[in-house]
């Protein structure tokens, strides 16, 4: 009797666990969620590319200074200003109305209470 109760409970718990996992995965695969994930990845990639370009630019300025020093040229080299390392403000688009609106990427949150 106890064996049957144990296995019945274990099976029910496994079913609930599997159902919640499947529902979470299905919510991650909705078009809105996939679009938000793609937008986040694109922003992250853009930040990485900008950082790489700024590092390359700083290296170029440094190497140019080394070459000018080795060749005996006396051209002053200006370092890259610190404010160029900051990202610009996000662009604002004009909406259908006369005022400006900003478009934020929605964050998808999982609410356990929606399954019941």
URNOR-V48821 format. One record per residue. SS is DSSP state (H for helix, E for strand, L for the rest). Layout:
<<SS> <SS>>
This chain:
<<L> <H> <H> <H> <H> <H> <H> <H> <H> <H> <H> <H> <H> <H> <H> <H> <H> <H> <H> <H> <H> <H> <H> <H> <H> <H> <H> <H> <L> <L> <H> <H> <H> <H> <H> <H> <H> <H> <H> <H> <H> <H> <H> <H> <H> <H> <H> <H> <H> <H> <H> <H> <H> <H> <H> <H> <H> <H> <H> <H> <H> <H> <H> <H> <H> <H> <H> <H> <H> <H> <H> <L> <L> <L> <L> <L> <L> <L> <L> <L> <L> <H> <H> <H> <H> <L> <L> <L> <L> <L> <L> <L> <E> <E> <L> <L> <L> <L> <L> <E> <E> <L> <L> <L> <L> <L> <L> <L> <L> <L> <L> <H> <H> <H> <H> <L>>
